[in-house]
Amino acid sequence: MFSARSFAHSIAEAPAAKTAERLPEWNLADLYAGIDDPAVKRDLDRADADCGAFEADYRRRVLAAYPPRADGTTLFPFTRLFIVAVK
């Protein structure tokens, strides 16, 4: 059985996004001396590496759990959620 449902929600409609005053501000002064602090680049580089490792591991696990069919397509027997964010 196949079913498809589509939902759309505009982030602009969310109450917290209507005014900049309601958005959270992060004070990272206890972690970094400033935006030019070498630790900022170090931490962002580490986050990039962690993301790459996570993606590679995830791809490996999905391929193992849902191997491609003879025609090269892969079927996923579960509901997926796709989110597209735009500014």
ABEGO torsion letter per residue (X at the ends): XBBBBBBBBBAAABAAAABAAABBBBBAAAABAEAABAAAAAAAAAAAAAAAAAAAAAAAAAAAABBBBAAGBBBBABBBBBBBBBX
